[in-house]
Amino acid sequence: MVEIDVVGDVVAALGECPVWVDAEQALYWEDIDGKQIHRYDPATDTTTSRLLNGRPGSFATTATPGRLIVGLETDAVWLDWASGQTEHFVSIEDGARGNRLNDGRCDHSGRYVVGTMWPEAEEGKSAGSLYAIEPSGSVTTLETEVGIPNGLVFDNERSLMYWADTFQATIWVWDYDVGSGERTNKRVFFDYGEHDDAHGLPDGGCLDAEGFYWSASVHGWAVTRIAPDGSVDRIVDVPLAMPTMPAFGGRDLSTLYVTSIDGGLVDPERSAGVPAGALIALDVGVAGVPEPSFAG
């Protein structure tokens, strides 16, 4: 039985992007629709927040303490945590297209890879794209006709890049050259529709120290651990219908934090009093790996 705890008292409309900052021993995460980024300090059990002037799709740490790069609406901006002020860095996509930024992660060379999506997901449009932002500010298009870009994970040891499209219920993997950012041999890593034991759809993902991929199974009340060969290693039930993204944190990276959406199916027996939109922490018996920072 996996031990599950509710973290803090913040309930997000659309919780996403948990990021553990080891130097601060703190977890940052966001509420996209609430236009906020939160910082949870486990030592004091307190949460502080910064209200933004748009929807943050994702964010990453930088080499400068207290400074984040945030994918805000269609731009990448700098956020100074102490002051709460933002500063424009680079435009990623023309706002006239109507998309917003969604999931994003950094590779081990310090690129920020991030996707865009049509904000009304219920309309089912595959209008988004996947982009790589270099530390210099140059932007390269990696993929087009994406529905909901999610699940971005970089496995530096095995030279792999994972990403998912929630609409297609699929996680893909590329062979990835971290030096050049070149991607080759795109193939299906995991298709939720082809696995009878998989629940829901793929949302955010993370990697553990054994090279296994953890997928938040949105609409599925679960987080799924997938082996490097694409087989299901195990499914961890969670008291949330719509978990959105996992991330390892804690002093030894042995705590799995999971964000969620305030919505979806309500089942009092399965939720066990945990509010939809909560941030939860799980002991899953394995440690994670540190997330890279943006090099710009």
N, C-alpha and C positions, 0 to 999 in steps of 0.2 A: 504494500500500500504506500503510495507516494504522499508525503506530507506536503500540504498546500496551505500557504498563509496569504491573507490579504495584506498588501503593502500600502501604508499610508491611508488617507481618507479621501483622496481625490478620485472622482468618478468622471471619466472622459466620455464625451460624445463619440469620438473616434480616436481611441488610443492607438499609438503606433511608435515605432522606432526607439525601443529601449537601447541605451548605450551606456556601458559601464566605464567610468573614468577612474582608472586605478590610482593615479596620483592624488585624487581627491577622495577615494573610497566612497564614491557617490554614483547614483544612477540617474541619468537624464532620460526623459521620454517626452512624448508630445501628445497633444490633442489637436488633430488636424482641424476639425470643425469648430473647436473651441478657440482656435488661433493662439494656442499657448504651448510653451515648452516648460516642463516641470523638472525639478531637481530634487531627488529623494536622498536624504542622508540617513543611512541605517543606524549610525552611532547615536543619533539624537531622535530618530523616528520622526523627522520633520520634512516637510515638502515646501519648497519655494518655487515660484512661478514667474514667467515673463510673458506678458501679453504682446502679441505681434500685430502688425497691420495687414495681415493676410494669413492664408492657410499654409502651415509648414508641412510639406510632403515628407521630408526626411531631413536629417542633419548629420554632421560628423564633427569630431574634435579636430583641432589643429595643433601645431607645435607651440602655439602661444597659449599659456594657461588662461582659462576663462574666456576663450574666444572660440566660437563655433562657426562653421559654414552651414548655412541653412538653405534648403531648396524651398523658396517662398513663392507660391503661386507659379510664376514662370521664370523666376530669376534666382540666381545664387547670391546670397547676401552674407555679410559678416554680422554676427551677433556678439556684442560685448556683454557678458553675463552681468557684470557688476552694475553697469549703467542701464542695461536693457535696451540700448540703442543699436540700430542696425545701419549697415552701410552697404550700398550696392557693390557687387563684384562683377558679375557678368550675366547677361540675358541668355537663357538657354533655349527658349522657344518663343515665337511671336505670340503675344497674348491674344491677337485677333483670331487665332485658331480655336480659342475657347477651352483649351486644356488646362489642367493644373499638374504640378509636380506630385509624384508619389514616392514610392520606395527608392532608397539610395544607400550606397555603401562605398567605402574606399578600398582600392586594391593596395597591395603592399609596396607599390611605387608612389602612393599618395595621390592617385587619380580619384576623383569623385564620380562614380557611375550612378546615374539616376534616370528614372523614367517618368513619362508624362501619361496622363489618362484623361478621357472625357469625364467631367466631374459628376454627371448624372449616370452612375453606373447601371442603374436599372434600364437605361435605354440600350445597353448592349453594344455600344459603338467601339470598334477597334481603331480609334483615332490617335492613339498614343505612339510614342517612340521611346527608344532607349539611347541615352547620350553618355559620353565620357567627357569630363571636364579636366583638362590638364592643369597642373599647378600654375602655368602661365596665364590661364584664362581662356585658352582656345577650346572649342567645343567640337566634338566629332559625333556624328550620328552612327549608332551601332545597329539599330533595328528599327523598323517601322511597322505600321499596322498592328500595334500592340493594344490589347484590351485594357487590362489592369496589370501594370508591371509590378512584380513583387519578387520576394525570395532571393534577392541578390546576396550571394555569398562567394567569397574568394578563398580557395584552398591553396595557399602558397606552397605547401610541401609537395602537393601533387600537381601543381600548375593547372588548376581548374577554375572555371568561373561558372557559377550556377545562377539561373534566374527563372522566374515563373511568370506565366500569364494566368491569372485567376479565371478569366473567361474560358480559357481552353483547358482548365483543370490539369495543367501540365507544368512540370519543372524540366528545364533543359540544362545541358552542360556543354561548355566549350573547353577545348584545350586552350590554355591561356598563357601567353608570353608576358610576364609581368614587366619586363623591361620595355618592350615596345607597345604593349597593349593589344597585340595582334591576337585574334581569335580564330580558331580553326576547328573543323570536325564537329560542328553543331549536331547534337543528338538528344533524343529524349532520355532523361534520367529517371523520371518517375511520372506516370500518368495515373492520376487519381481514379479516372474512369475505368481503368483496367485492373484495379486491385479491389477485390471484394472486401478486404479487411481495412481499406482506407475510408475515412469518414470526411465528409465536407469537401472543401476545395483548398488549394494551396494559397497561403498568404505569405507573411514574412518568414524568413529562415535564418538559421545561424549554424555554425560548425562547432563540433566538440573536439577534444584533444585526440580522439581516436579516428578522426576523419569522417565521422558520421554526420549526416545532415539532419537538422531538426526543422520541421515544417509546422507552422501554425495552421491547423486544419479549421479554417473559418467555416461557420455553419455546422461544424462537426463535433463540437464539445471535446476537442482533443488536440494534443500536440503529437506529431508522428516522428519517430526516429527512423531514418532511412540509411541503410548500409551503403558503403561506397559502390557496391554492385547493383544498387537500385532496388534491393529487396527491403521489405518492412522488417525492421529489427524489433520494434515494439511501438505500441500506441499508449500514450499516457492520457487518461481521461482527466478533464478539467471541468470545474463548475461554471463554465462560461460557454454559451452557445457559439459565440463569435470571437474566439481568440485570434489576434491579428499578427503578433510577432514575438518570437522568443529571443532572448539574449542572455548569455552567461555573465554573472557578476559575483560580487562578494570578494573577500580577501584572497581566496584561492580559486576564484572563478568556478566555484562548485554550486552556486545557486542559479537556477534557471528562472529568470523573470519573464513574464508574459503579459502583454497588453491586450486590450479587448475593446469591443464596440458596445455602446449602450443601445442595444436594439436586438431584434431577432427573436427567436423562439424563447418563450418563458416556460420554464419547467421547475417549479419550486423544489421538487425532490432532487433534481440533478444540480441545481444551483446552490442548494444548501445554505441559503442566506447570503451568498456572495453576489453583490450587485453587478449587473452587466455594465461594462465600462471600467471595471476595477483593474488595478495592477496587482498581479499575484506573483508569489515566489514559490518554487518547487525544489525539492531535493530529489534529483533524479539519479544520483549515484555516479555521476561522471562530471568531469570538469570541462570548461570551454577553453577557447584560445582568445588572446587579446585582439580587439578590433584595431585595424590601422587608422591613422589620422590622415587628414588632407595635408599635402605638402606645400600648398600655396601660401 
